[in-house]
Amino acid sequence: MTQDLLPVAVAALWGAGTGALLPRAAYRFTVPEGDPWRTHCPNGHTLNGWLSPRPCTDCTPSRTTPTRLSLLTAAVCALLALATGTRPEVAVWLLLAPAAVLLAAVDLRVRRLPDPLTLPLAAATLTLLALAALLPEHAGHWLTALYGALALGTGYLLLHLLNPSGMGFGDVKLAPALGAALGWYGWPTLMLGTLAAFASGALYGLTLVAFRKADRKSTIPFGPFLLTGTFLGLLAGAYSA
């Protein structure tokens, strides 16, 4: 039993450590559409680098120094490790999890998915999965991952062209990476993760309307729900693989 939980504990520590380094990147990326990434803190100090537990090391730390990103990343990594076990693709999920948490955090705040994160993510996902496919005991298929990336990217592009206000172009650029991850476990997992994304987004929107925090014409950031659906799909795909 202890040996079974050891990879989960290691994954949780990895998530906590990497998540603790995200606050500066989240601060620098959290700007409105069209604005350049932040290079200075509110007090005018120059921000060097992207990974740090504090947005600005020259400022007095707040009593509420954010730990939510660390805890969330730790939970995501632990659950992925619990579902995937010691199969080689678990390393891929653990490497991608901090980027996913960062994307969700930024999109929730400013409804923007930064290109420096979304554009390389599909290539990174496919490359890492190609390496995992070379190792014994992997449970997925790289070609299906590639086809999943193409299918989800194309599908979301069509949705964007049909309704640009309902499907942002940042979501389109994120879709190939998510399609690759879900496609690794096959088409049923891809469909499940996609449905979970739309279902979770719809449920959130209906909850806001019910509590009069929004109306039917309000828009919500869809990136966090794309990532949530992908996370749920990966858990289901890993458990059933």
Salt bridges, closest charged atoms under 4 A:
GLU33 OE1 - ARG112 NE 3.78
GLU89 OE2 - ARG87 NE 3.13
ASP115 OD1 - LYS173 NZ 2.51
